[in-house]
Amino acid sequence: MTKLWQKGYSLNEKVERYEAAQNSALDARLVRHDVWGSLAHAVMLHKIGVLSEQEHQTLHAALCTVLELDAEKQFQILPSDEDVHTSIENFLSARTGDAGKKIHTARSRNDQVLVDMRLYGKEQLHQVSTRLFALTSTLLAFAERYQDVPLPGYTHMQRAMLSSVGLWAASFAESLLDDEQLLASVYALNDQSPLGSAAGYGVPLPIDRQLVADTLGFARVQNNVIYAQNSRGKTEAAVVQVLSQIMIDLSKLAQDVLLYTTVEYGFLRIPQELCTGSSIMPQKRNLGVMELVRARTQTMLALQQQILGIVSGLPSGFNMDYQETKGPFFAALDLVQESLDICELVMSHIEVDAERALAACTFELFAADQAYEMVTEGMPFRDAYRIVGKKVTAQLDSKVPFPVESQEQLVARLHARNHLGGAGNLNLGQAQERLAQAHTSWETRAQAFKQAIQTLVGPTHTAILEIE
């Protein structure tokens, strides 16, 4: 295939393979995004007179043919094409002649790949939000169902104070809602059109960058053309940094679930169909998926560092180093969606062993409660702390078992913690309201994006936008 930079000589095969083989394989994900960018660019070229009406219509039809071929997995990007941009332009030139040869006017592969990655990022962030909302909703339902089931709270891995299953589950829901705010902020950062920056220095033609941005459904134009190029990798890294925050939350959830499902704790029960077994120990039921969530958090952090390391210290302008940010960006978006799905699956099937949880709520959990009872009678807290501490220490040293209160007594203690956000006042309605508002905001963004792409492609073609 003809390379877009071809100048009459043959490239060494080893160089071609090293530079293009991996990139061309990754670009299979970007076919429709590159088509959308080309459709918008053609609209603009027609407006400024570079394309005639007939040429514009011919190119539009050919580009929609690429969409159809891609939907059927029939559009191939060969290593000899180098990338999706070359493959599509060669297709257009073969199909439409001179019109296809004009499509690259006023742009570079540099701003093409930028817009492809931005469009792909927008699409995938919607997918992430959908899965994040599903897990958050499951956690809130779990918290409501078990809000009155007492559970030991731990500090330093030792029993500390009274908690509840509901308080535990709601903590992860609220954390994910904070992650949604980060996700929305990075969506806004990504929602900028770089098209028209060309190779990073613009072009000497009266192009309309705002028209292209509006046509593609971007919130704004990324103004400075050098910065548009320099932002490659920066934007991807920012997205992956937010995905890392989500994975860190999932890792903590996974660790707690793994701990609480052991025989030693036994607070949670997992159905057998979510567990794998051992090749040597017949009795084993291993919750391997949550171990992998925990491990893949480290993979996410490595992907984040990979992108940051690639872009660190590069000079201004395009450098081929940026090509290496594509793989980890794709991998990170895949990883977080798979992990959110798995955690939602586990949390929707998990059950609580209330008897085991109650049995673990032994009397030492209420040492601080005893001190606070003295405080309400007028004693300074520090004096009460020392009196109770001496009593509890003596009982621990004597190895006398601590008594266990009844379920009614424990629930009463939970309800006494009725300040905002305490075990007796989870305020789940606030979290549900936050979830509903966030869902509405993302749905509004999704509809705007879908409408822009459908209008661009036309009513007789499927936009093939992957937003649920």
C-alpha positions in Angstrom: 0.0 0.0 0.0 1.1 3.6 -0.7 2.4 5.4 2.4 1.2 8.9 3.0 4.8 10.1 3.2 6.0 8.1 0.2 8.8 9.9 -1.7 10.1 7.3 -4.1 12.2 5.0 -2.0 11.6 1.7 -0.2 11.7 1.6 3.6 13.9 -1.1 5.2 11.6 -4.0 6.2 13.0 -4.2 9.7 12.4 -0.5 10.3 8.9 -0.8 8.9 8.0 -3.8 11.1 9.5 -2.2 14.2 7.6 1.1 13.7 4.3 -0.1 12.3 3.4 -3.7 13.2 2.1 -3.1 16.7 0.6 0.2 15.9 -1.4 -1.1 12.9 -2.8 -3.9 15.1 -3.9 -1.4 17.8 -5.5 0.9 15.2 -8.2 -1.7 14.5 -10.0 -0.2 17.4 -10.0 3.3 15.8 -11.5 2.8 12.4 -14.9 4.3 13.1 -13.3 7.1 15.1 -11.0 8.0 12.2 -13.9 7.9 9.8 -15.9 10.3 12.0 -12.9 12.7 12.0 -12.6 12.4 8.3 -16.3 13.0 7.8 -16.1 16.2 9.9 -12.9 17.3 8.1 -14.6 16.8 4.8 -17.6 19.0 5.9 -15.1 21.8 6.7 -13.1 21.3 3.4 -16.3 21.6 1.5 -17.2 24.8 3.4 -13.9 26.5 2.5 -14.1 25.4 -1.1 -11.4 22.7 -1.2 -14.0 20.0 -2.0 -16.9 20.5 -4.4 -20.4 19.3 -3.5 -20.0 16.2 -5.6 -16.6 15.4 -4.1 -18.0 15.9 -0.7 -20.9 13.6 -1.3 -18.6 11.0 -2.9 -16.3 11.0 0.1 -19.2 10.8 2.5 -20.5 7.7 0.9 -17.1 6.1 0.7 -16.4 6.8 4.4 -19.7 5.3 5.4 -18.8 2.2 3.4 -15.7 2.0 5.6 -18.0 2.1 8.6 -20.1 -0.7 7.3 -17.0 -2.8 6.5 -15.6 -2.2 9.9 -18.9 -3.2 11.6 -18.6 -6.5 9.7 -15.0 -6.9 10.7 -14.1 -6.7 7.0 -11.9 -3.5 7.0 -8.2 -4.5 7.5 -5.3 -2.4 8.5 -2.1 -4.1 7.3 1.4 -3.4 8.8 2.3 -2.0 5.4 -0.4 0.6 5.9 1.4 1.8 9.0 -1.8 3.0 10.6 -5.6 3.5 10.3 -5.2 6.9 8.7 -3.2 5.6 5.8 -5.4 2.6 5.3 -8.6 4.7 5.1 -7.0 7.3 2.8 -5.7 4.6 0.4 -9.2 3.2 0.4 -10.7 6.6 -0.4 -8.2 7.3 -3.1 -8.9 3.9 -4.8 -12.6 4.4 -4.5 -13.1 8.1 -5.3 -9.9 9.2 -7.2 -9.0 12.8 -6.8 -11.5 13.4 -4.0 -9.8 10.8 -1.9 -6.4 12.5 -2.6 -7.8 15.8 -1.3 -9.0 14.5 2.1 -5.6 15.1 3.8 -5.6 18.8 2.9 -5.0 20.9 6.0 -4.3 18.0 8.4 -1.6 15.7 9.5 -1.6 12.2 10.8 -0.6 13.8 14.1 -3.9 15.6 14.6 -5.8 12.7 13.1 -4.5 10.3 15.8 -5.2 12.9 18.4 -8.8 13.2 17.5 -9.2 9.5 17.2 -7.9 9.0 20.7 -10.1 11.8 22.0 -13.2 10.3 20.4 -12.3 6.8 21.6 -11.6 8.2 25.1 -15.0 9.9 25.2 -16.8 6.7 24.1 -14.9 4.5 26.6 -15.4 6.9 29.5 -19.1 6.5 29.1 -18.7 2.8 29.3 -16.6 3.1 32.5 -19.3 5.4 34.0 -22.0 2.9 33.2 -20.2 0.1 35.0 -19.2 2.3 37.9 -22.9 3.3 38.4 -23.9 -0.4 38.3 -21.4 -1.3 41.1 -22.3 1.8 43.2 -26.0 0.9 42.9 -25.3 -2.7 44.0 -23.3 -1.5 47.0 -26.0 0.9 48.1 -28.6 -1.8 47.9 -26.3 -4.1 49.9 -25.7 -1.4 52.5 -29.5 -0.8 52.9 -30.2 -4.5 53.2 -27.6 -5.0 55.9 -27.5 -1.7 57.6 -28.5 -3.1 61.0 -26.1 -6.1 61.0 -23.3 -5.3 63.4 -19.7 -5.9 62.4 -16.4 -5.3 64.1 -14.5 -2.3 62.8 -10.8 -2.7 62.5 -7.7 -0.5 62.9 -4.2 -1.9 62.6 -5.9 -5.2 61.6 -7.2 -5.5 65.2 -10.8 -5.2 66.5 -11.4 -1.6 67.3 -14.9 -0.2 67.5 -18.4 -1.3 66.5 -19.3 -0.9 62.8 -22.0 -2.5 60.6 -22.1 -4.3 57.3 -24.1 -1.4 55.9 -21.5 1.2 57.0 -18.8 -0.9 55.4 -20.6 -1.3 52.0 -21.7 2.3 51.9 -18.1 3.5 52.3 -17.2 2.0 49.0 -20.3 3.4 47.3 -19.4 6.9 48.4 -15.8 6.4 47.4 -16.9 5.4 43.9 -19.2 8.5 43.7 -16.1 10.6 44.4 -14.3 8.7 41.6 -17.2 9.7 39.3 -16.4 13.3 39.9 -12.8 12.7 38.9 -14.1 10.8 35.9 -16.3 13.7 34.9 -13.4 16.2 35.2 -11.1 14.1 33.0 -13.9 13.7 30.5 -14.0 17.5 30.2 -10.3 17.6 29.7 -10.5 15.0 27.0 -13.5 16.7 25.4 -11.4 19.1 23.2 -10.9 18.9 19.4 -7.3 19.1 18.3 -8.2 18.9 14.5 -6.6 21.8 12.6 -3.4 21.7 14.6 -2.0 19.6 11.8 1.7 18.8 12.6 1.5 21.2 15.5 1.9 24.5 13.7 -1.4 25.0 11.9 -1.8 25.5 8.2 -1.8 28.5 5.8 -5.5 28.0 4.9 -8.7 29.6 6.3 -9.8 26.4 8.0 -12.7 26.4 10.5 -11.6 24.5 13.5 -14.8 25.4 15.5 -17.0 23.9 12.8 -15.1 20.6 13.0 -15.3 20.6 16.8 -19.0 21.2 16.8 -19.6 18.6 14.1 -17.9 16.0 16.1 -19.7 16.9 19.3 -16.7 18.2 21.2 -17.3 20.8 23.9 -14.6 23.1 22.6 -11.5 23.5 20.3 -8.1 22.9 21.9 -6.8 26.3 21.0 -3.0 26.4 20.9 -1.8 24.2 18.0 1.6 23.3 19.7 -0.1 22.4 22.9 -2.6 20.2 21.0 0.4 18.1 20.0 2.1 18.3 23.4 -1.1 17.2 25.1 -0.9 13.7 23.6 0.0 11.4 26.4 -0.9 14.0 29.0 -4.6 13.5 28.4 -4.3 9.8 28.3 -2.2 9.8 31.5 -4.8 11.9 33.2 -7.5 9.4 32.2 -5.5 6.5 33.5 -4.7 8.3 36.7 -8.5 8.5 37.4 -8.9 4.8 36.4 -6.1 4.1 39.0 -8.2 5.7 41.7 -11.1 3.5 40.8 -8.9 0.4 40.8 -7.4 1.3 44.2 -11.0 1.4 45.6 -11.7 -2.0 44.0 -8.5 -3.4 45.4 -9.5 -2.4 48.9 -13.0 -3.9 48.4 -11.4 -7.1 47.0 -9.0 -7.3 50.0 -11.9 -6.9 52.5 -14.0 -9.5 50.7 -11.2 -12.0 50.6 -10.5 -11.5 54.3 -14.2 -11.6 55.3 -14.8 -14.8 53.4 -12.1 -16.8 55.1 -13.0 -19.4 57.7 -11.3 -17.3 60.3 -13.6 -14.4 59.7 -16.6 -15.9 58.0 -18.6 -12.7 57.8 -19.4 -13.1 54.1 -20.4 -16.1 52.0 -19.7 -16.5 48.3 -21.6 -18.9 46.0 -19.5 -21.8 44.6 -20.1 -20.7 41.0 -17.9 -17.6 41.5 -15.0 -19.7 42.9 -12.3 -21.8 41.3 -10.7 -24.8 42.9 -7.4 -26.4 43.7 -5.7 -29.1 41.6 -4.6 -30.9 44.7 -7.0 -29.9 47.6 -10.6 -31.1 46.8 -12.1 -28.8 49.5 -10.9 -25.5 48.1 -13.1 -22.7 46.9 -10.9 -19.9 45.8 -12.3 -16.4 45.1 -9.6 -15.9 42.5 -11.3 -13.1 40.6 -11.0 -10.8 43.6 -7.3 -11.7 44.0 -6.9 -10.7 40.3 -8.7 -7.4 40.9 -6.2 -6.8 43.7 -3.3 -7.7 41.5 -4.5 -5.9 38.4 -4.6 -2.7 40.4 -0.8 -2.9 40.3 -1.1 -3.4 36.5 -3.1 -0.2 36.3 -0.5 1.7 38.2 2.2 0.3 35.9 0.2 1.4 32.9 -0.1 4.9 34.3 3.6 5.1 35.0 4.3 3.7 31.5 2.5 6.6 29.9 4.0 9.2 32.2 7.4 7.8 31.6 7.0 7.9 27.8 6.0 11.6 27.7 8.3 12.8 30.4 11.1 15.0 29.1 10.1 15.0 25.4 10.7 18.2 23.4 7.8 20.2 22.1 6.1 19.0 18.9 5.3 15.5 17.7 7.7 12.7 18.5 7.1 9.0 17.6 7.4 8.2 21.3 3.8 9.2 21.6 2.8 6.2 19.6 3.7 4.0 22.6 1.0 5.6 24.8 -1.8 4.0 22.7 -1.3 0.4 24.0 -1.4 1.2 27.7 -4.3 3.6 27.3 -6.4 0.9 25.6 -5.3 -1.7 28.2 -6.2 0.6 31.1 -9.7 1.2 29.8 -10.3 -2.5 29.2 -8.9 -3.4 32.6 -11.1 -1.0 34.7 -14.3 -2.0 32.9 -13.6 -5.7 33.4 -12.8 -5.2 37.0 -15.9 -3.1 37.7 -18.0 -5.8 36.1 -16.4 -8.5 38.2 -16.8 -6.6 41.4 -20.5 -5.9 40.6 -21.0 -9.6 39.9 -19.4 -10.6 43.3 -21.2 -8.0 45.3 -24.6 -8.9 43.8 -24.2 -12.5 44.8 -22.5 -12.2 48.2 -24.3 -13.0 51.4 -23.8 -12.0 55.0 -23.4 -14.6 57.8 -25.1 -12.4 60.5 -24.4 -15.0 63.2 -20.6 -14.9 62.6 -20.6 -11.1 62.4 -22.6 -10.9 65.7 -20.3 -13.4 67.4 -17.3 -11.3 66.5 -18.7 -8.2 68.2 -17.2 -8.9 71.6 -17.2 -6.5 74.5 -13.8 -4.9 73.9 -15.3 -3.1 71.0 -17.2 -1.0 73.5 -14.3 0.2 75.6 -14.6 3.7 74.0 -18.4 3.5 74.6 -17.7 3.0 78.3 -15.4 6.0 78.4 -18.0 8.2 76.6 -20.7 7.1 79.1 -18.4 8.5 81.9 -18.0 11.7 79.8 -21.8 12.2 79.7 -21.7 12.0 83.5 -19.2 14.9 83.6 -15.9 13.1 83.7 -13.1 14.5 81.4 -12.5 12.2 78.5 -8.8 11.6 79.3 -9.6 10.5 82.8 -12.3 8.2 81.6 -10.0 6.8 78.9 -7.4 5.8 81.5 -9.9 4.2 83.9 -11.4 2.1 81.1 -8.0 1.3 79.7 -6.8 -0.1 83.0 -9.9 -2.2 83.4 -9.8 -3.6 79.8 -6.0 -4.2 80.0 -6.4 -6.2 83.2 -9.2 -8.3 81.6 -7.0 -8.9 78.5 -4.0 -9.9 80.6 -6.2 -12.4 82.6 -7.3 -14.0 79.3 -10.9 -13.9 80.5 -13.2 -14.1 77.5 -15.1 -10.9 76.7 -18.9 -11.3 76.8 -21.0 -10.9 73.7 -24.1 -8.7 73.7 -27.4 -9.7 72.2 -28.4 -8.7 68.7 -30.9 -6.2 70.1 -28.2 -4.6 72.3 -25.8 -4.4 69.4 -28.4 -2.8 67.1 -29.2 -0.3 69.9 -25.5 0.6 70.0 -25.5 1.0 66.3 -28.5 3.3 66.4 -26.8 5.4 69.1 -24.2 6.4 66.5 -26.8 8.5 64.9 -24.7 11.5 63.8 -24.4 12.1 60.1 -22.6 9.3 58.4 -22.5 7.1 61.4 -23.7 3.5 61.6 -27.0 4.6 62.9 -27.4 7.3 60.2 -25.9 6.1 56.9 -27.8 8.8 55.0 -28.1 6.5 52.0 -30.6 8.9 50.5 -27.8 11.4 49.9 -25.7 8.8 48.1 -28.7 7.7 46.0 -29.3 11.3 45.1 -25.7 11.8 44.1 -25.9 8.7 42.0 -29.0 9.8 40.2 -27.6 13.2 39.5 -24.4 11.8 38.2 -26.3 9.3 36.0 -28.4 12.1 34.5 -25.2 14.2 33.8 -23.6 11.3 31.9 -26.8 10.5 30.1 -27.0 14.1 28.9 -23.4 13.9 27.7 -24.0 10.6 26.0 -27.1 11.8 24.1 -25.3 14.9 22.9 -22.4 12.8 21.7 -24.6 10.2 20.0 -26.7 12.9 18.3 -23.6 14.7 16.9 -22.1 11.5 15.5 -25.5 10.3 14.1 -26.0 13.7 12.4 -22.5 13.5 11.0 -22.8 10.0 9.6 -26.4 10.5 8.4 -29.8 8.9 9.0 -29.3 6.0 6.6 -26.2 4.8 8.4 -25.5 3.4 11.8 -23.1 5.5 13.9 -21.9 2.4 15.8 -21.2 4.4 18.9 -20.4 2.1 21.8 -22.3 3.8 24.5 -24.8 1.8 26.5 
